[in-house]
Amino acid sequence: MRLQSHASNSNLKELIQFAEWLLSIGNGNLSESNNDCAEIHIPDEFLITNFIGSIHAIVQSTYPNIVENFKNEKFLESKAILASNIETIDEINNYIISLVLGHEKEYLSFDSVDRSDIVDNSPIQTITP
């Protein structure tokens, strides 16, 4: 992950501290082992404490005015919401899609290649390696 900023000098120190905190988590330096689980203390300034719906609060704090800016690439690429599991990501994505007018478009991807239609040439390889 790359953390970039066009922050003023007054915010630069806070940004550097936040980046170092994130790296410490990623490197496993902030957690204490607890039966194969990790407990990490999150500083109060990173917490959203006053909210009604957690997904709404996360989206609103990360992407204020998302409805007006959902087509603005710079607005979207400058922020990220991290979650510990795919179910939470699905909830967040579904919530954001429900806010935006228009039709949903789904793009599919794959993790492996289907080789079922590839010709089996193993008999030939036994004759000529």
N, C-alpha and C positions, 0 to 999 in steps of 0.2 A: 504494500500500500504506500502511496506517495501522498504526503500532506503538503499542500501548497497554500500560500496565502499572499494576499496583497494587503496585509494588515499594516496598520500604522505601528510605529515603534513602541507605543504604549501597549498595544495588544500583542506584540511580537513575543515578549517574555511569557505571557500566558499561553500562547500558541506553542511555543517550544516546550513548556512544561507539559501541556496536553499530549504533544507528540511523544515525549519521553515516557509518559504514563502509558500510552497505548503500546509502545514498543516493549515496555516492561511486562505488560500483560501477555503480549504475543510471545515473548521469550520465556514466560513462565516464572518470572522473578517476583511477582506480586501475590502469588497464591500460596496458600498453605494446604498441603495434602490432607484430605479428610475422607478416607475410605474411597479412593479413586475419584473423588470430587474435589473441585477447587473452590475455595471461598475467597472472593476478591472484594476488598473494600473500595467502594466507589465514592469519591469525594462529593460532598453535598452540592457543589456548584455544577456538577454534571447531571444531577437528578431533576426530574420534573415532578414537583411535589403537589401542585395544586391542579387537579384535573378531575373530570367526570368519567370520560372514557379514555383508557390508556392508549389505544391505537390512534384516536383522534388527537390526543395530546402530543404524541410522538411525531405524527405527520405535521401538525400545526407548528410545532417548535422547529422542526427541521426544514420544512418547506412552507413558510408563510406565503399566503396568496397563491397556492398551487393551482387553483382554478384559473387564475389569470395568466399564469406563467408555465403551464404544462407543455407548451410548444417551444419554449425558450431553452435551447440546449445549454447555454451557459448557466442558467438558473439550475437546471437539473444536474449537470455534471459537477457542480461545485459542492455538492452535498451528498451524504450517504447515510442510510439507516442500516445499522448492523444488528443482526439477531442471531440467537444461538441455534435455531432450528428452522427447517423449511416451512413448517406449519405457521409459524409467526410471520414469516416473509409472505406466505400466501394471504394471510389475514390483512397485512399492510397493503399488499398489491390490490387485493379486492376492494379495500376501503378507498384507495386512491382512484381506482377505476370508477367506483360509484360516484365520485365527486365530479369527474370529467365528463362533459357532454360528448356524445358521439358513440360510434360502434367499437366494441372491443375487437382487437385483432390479435390472434395467437400465432406465434412463431415457434416452430418445432425444431428441436435439435436432437443429436444422438451422441452416445458415448462410445459406440463400437460400430464396426462395419459388419453387415450381414453378408457372409460369404457363402450362403446356400446356393447361389447360382454360378459359382466359380467352378470351372471344369477341373475335375480331379485328374491331375497328371502324375500321380505317384507311381503308376506302373512304368511310365517312361523314365522317370528319375532313377529307377532301379537298374535300368539298362545303361543309361548314360548319366552318370552322376554330375 
